[in-house]
Amino acid sequence: MLNTAAAYPPGVVNRLAYLDFIAVISLIYFVFQAISKAKQLQLHARNMSMTVLLMLPPAIARLLFLIPWFNNFDKALNVAYGIIVVILGMLLYDDHKKGKIYPTYLIGIVLAIIMLVGQNLVGDWQWWVNWMAAYAGL
């Protein structure tokens, strides 16, 4: 994708590379946490669920294109990450009602917000553009 950036709309390649970078780092983190917390069922389950939740936005964005109002990529992707933030907020609220908030969903909601906000700003980050250009040249 980085090698064929000219075939994509302006800025999309760096944006998707940013989202992929955060998603892969997050996936590695949550899988490692799930394995290391295997004997603590609540933490293990929450970490496993995070491996799925942070990977869902691309699929949600594609489904949103079935709704006529979602007629562009930016709108669909922003709403998809917003949906994940809402879901994680609901899970945090559920934990709160049960009397114990585990760190997993807090970390997840912070990452989802970083992805949601960052994907809209990454096009202006020259250091990121340079890093991705250098990476594509490898």
N, C-alpha and C positions, 0 to 999 in steps of 0.2 A: 504494500500500500504506500509506504513512504517513498519508494522508488518511482511510483507512477502518480505522484501528487498532481500532475498537470491534468489528469483525467477526472479529477474530483472538483467540486465547487471550491472556491477560495476559502482557506482556513479549515475546511472539514478534516483534512488529513491530520493536522496537528491536534485538533480537538479530539478526534477518535483515538489518536495515539496517547493523548493525556488520559482519557477515560480508560483505555486498555491498560496503561501503566499502573494507575491507581487500583484498578480491578484485580490485576494479577498479583500485585503486592498484597492487597487485602485478602485475596484467596489463599495465598501462601500463609499469611498470618493466621487466618481463621482455621485452616486445616491443621496447622501446627498446634494451635490452641485446643482444637477439638481432640486431637490425639493425646496431647499432654493432660487433658482434663477428662480422659475417658472414664475414670472411676467416679467422677462427680457428675452425675447424670444431668442435672439442670444446666451446668456450664457447658458440658459436652453437647447437649441438644441445641442450646442457643448458638454455639459456635458453628455447628453443622448447618443450622438454618441460615446463618449469615453467609455461608458459602453460596447459597442459592439466591438470597435476596439481593445481594449486590451484583449478581450476574443477570438479573431479570430485566433491567431497563431496556436493553435493545429489543427484546421480545415484546415488551409492553409498547414500545414506540411503534413497532411494526403493526401491532394490533390496533393502535390508535388511528392508523391511516384508514381503517375501515369506517371511521366516523368522518363525515364530510368536512366538519370544521377543522380537523387536523390535516391541513393541506400542505404543510411544509415540515421539513426535518427538524428545524429548531424548536418549533412549537411542540411537536410530538416527543422529542427527547427531553425537553425541560419538564413536560408534564409527567413523563415516565419516571424521572428521578424524583419529582414531587410526590408521586404515588408511593414510591419506596420510603420517602421521608415520613409520609402519613402512616404507612403500615408500621414502620419502626416506632413511631410515636404511640400508636395504639398498643404495640407490644410492651413498650415501656410503661404505659398507663396500666396495662394488665399486671405487670410485675409489681407496680406500686400498690395496686389493690390487694395483691397477694402478700404484701408486707416486706418484700425484699427486691431491690433493684440490682440486678447483676450488671457488671460492666460491659458485657458483650453488646447489648443493644445500644448503649450509650456510645461506644466506639463506632458501631455501625451507623448510627444516625449522624455522627460527626463526619464520618467518611462520605456518606451519601450527600450531605450538605456541601462538603468540599468538592465533590464531583459535580454537583448541580451548579454551584457558583463558578467553580474553576473552569468548567467547560465553556462558559460564556466569556471568560476573560483570557483564556490561554492564547488566543490569536494575537493579543497585544503583548505577550511576553516574549521579547526578542531572545532571551536566553533559552527559552524552551524551543523556539523555532530553530535556533542555531544547533541546539543539542540534537534535535530530531534530524536535521540536515546532516550532521556529522554521523549520527547513527545509521542513517540511510546509505551513507557513503561507505560503510564497512563492507 
